[in-house]
Each structure stands twice: as C-alpha cells, then as structure tokens.
Amino acid sequence: MAAESASPVPGVLVGLDLERLTPYLESAVGLAGPLQASLIAGGRSNLTYRLTDGRSDWVLRRPPVGHVLPTAHDMAREYRVIEALHGTDVPVPAPVVLCRDKDVLGADFYVMERVAGPVLRSAEDTGGLSPQEAARCARSLVEVLVTLHATDPAVLEGFGRPEGFAARQISRWARQWSLSKTRELPAVDALAGRLERAVPAPQRVSVVHGDYRLDNVIYAPGGGRIAAVIDWEMSTLGDPLTDLGLMLVYWDRLTEKVTGARHAVSANPGFPGRDELARAYGEASGLDLSRLDFYVAFGYFKLAVIAEGIHARYLAGQTVGDGFEKAGSAVPDLVEAGLAALGSVHRS
C-alpha cells in the first residue's frame, strides 16, 4: 500500500474512471461530497487508490492494466478473505463493497476502509526508526503471522484444496512462468524440477497470506503494533511455512529490484537476521523448521516468476508509476538464490 501521492487528484487516473465510479459508490454506500482519488504508489501488481468524499476515507483495489495471468489478481477472492478475517485476531481493514460489474471500471474491484499508519516499504521509511523500534516491528511481523496460521481455517471453509498444496503451487507458478516469460532461462526449469522432487509433508493446514512481508502490513502510528495486514490476493488454505519462506526471502536485499525501493531491512541494524526471525516463528508456532530450505527456495522461485510478470508488463508499457524497470534483472539472481537454498541449510 506504501506511499500516496501528495494530494487527491480529481478526474480520471489510469485504471480508475471517477465519472463511472461515482454513481456506483453513491448507490452502494452513499457519498457526502464529490469523490476524489489518488494513486497509492508502491504496488508492483494490483492498482491501489485512496478515495475520499470529504467525510470518509477508503481504499480501492483493482487488477493491473494489461497482461493479467489466469487465476491472478482475483479481487473477489481477496475481498472474501478480508470479510472472513475481519473480527478475528488477525488485523485487516474493514470490507466495504465488492463490485463485479465490469462496466464500472473494466474489471472487478473492491473498496475497504483506509487504515491510517506507516508502511515500511523502503530504506527511507525504516532509516529513521531506532534499532529498538525496528526490532519491535519485526517482532510484530512474526507474531501476526503466527496468529494468522493459528486461526481456524474453517473461517475460509471450501476456499482452497490443502491436499497436495505445495506440489500444486510449484506447478502453478511454473505455468505462470511459461505465460509470463520474456526470455529463456533454463535455471528456472531446473529450480522448479528440484522443488518438485523435494516437497515436504505439511504439518498443518492454515490460512496462508501468500505474499506476507514487511510492506504488506500497516503499522499503528507511534509504535510497532500492526494495525492491518493488506494485499490478500494470493491467499488460500495450505502449508503455513510457504508464508514464512517468502517472508525470509524478502529479508534478502536481492528483492529491492522487484519492490522498486531501496531495501528497507538493510537500512536499519535493529532488524534481526533471517535465522532469528525463523527461530522466533518456530518457537511461537511449534512447527518443525528442519525443512525450511525448501520453503525459502520456493519463495525465491515464486518471486522470480512474479518479477518476470512485472517485467513483461513494463516492456509492454502497461505499468502505472515508477520503479518497474529493474524487476527483470532480478529474475536470474532470484533463481540462483533458490537453487543455492536447496543446496544447503538455511542461512542468514
């Protein structure tokens, strides 16, 4: 969700037509005044906007413009998760309305409450924190992930197919690579093959976020408490350690080319290393982390495919905002990091 443009900009933004949106929201929730919108910068995938009518503050999420992969950017799925988790111990924004009428914005979208607070997306965001504050933020990140994975998966009954989850995920992301790729990289197929042969038996079925990381949470102002977890588009029911593995991947500076921002974690010595994060999660969750190398390697694989999709949209001129030009160059390094993770025990 990250940084917002300096002020609301009336009129039409890319992917957001206020002339069509205004009567829809007037009918759905009522408006106190003219609708204004601004792009919330920082997202690499779905487009996110702040909306206000002068009285209420909302956030609208919709798919990217162009190159949308099958099963990706499912707004109805994301909205259902927020609805299911709202009121549980997992902090999420309050859902407002889901629109599946493509005549409004050309794609499904949903509106949720805007949660005020900092998003730690870049080195600029974390550099001003004290080491103690950075440590608290990291601790909260782990605690909320443990809470999510301890939430009764029945809140999303019928939402996914937990049986064979990890193997199915590898196949799914391998297919996404085939649909997104802009060049041939044999190492991607090598990594997918090694992952397929190394799938561990799951220890638990949990609600899985699918993209859990530092800049997909909003912190409460003035402290390290998490006010809301956001960006649930890849959530499902499955193996919780896939979330942990990807979170640890984002602790790697390699990922700054994908996020388009200077690495937030590296900018502050108060953030613990990956081994310490993993240990804290393992102690709190009670899960065995002896096969964490697989989950970290899968995280690198998944992020490499995501980065290639961003790169494909960038080459096609279909990205909105800045910072997309380096995502493609991250792909080979992410794949190599995944292969290295499978070749050794997890390292910080």
Buried (B, 14 or more C-beta within 10 A) or exposed (E): BBBBBEEBBEEEBEBBBBEBBBEBBEEEEEBEEEBBBBBBBBBBBBBBBBBBBEEBEBBBBBBBBEBBBEEBBBBEBBBBBBBBBBEBEBBBBBBBBBBEEEEBBBBBBBBBBBBEBBBBBBBEBBEEBEEEBBBBBBBBBBBBBBBBBBBEBEBBEEBBEBEEBBEBBBBBBBBBBEBBBBEEBEBBBEBBEBBEEBBBEBBBBBBBBBBBBBBBBBBBEEEBBBBBBBBBBBBBBBBBBBBBBBBBBBBBEBBBBBBBBBBBBBBBEBBBBBEBBBBBBBEBBEBEBEBBBBBBBBBBBBBBBBBBBBBBBBBEEBBBBEBBBBBBEBBBBBBBBBBBBBEEEBEE
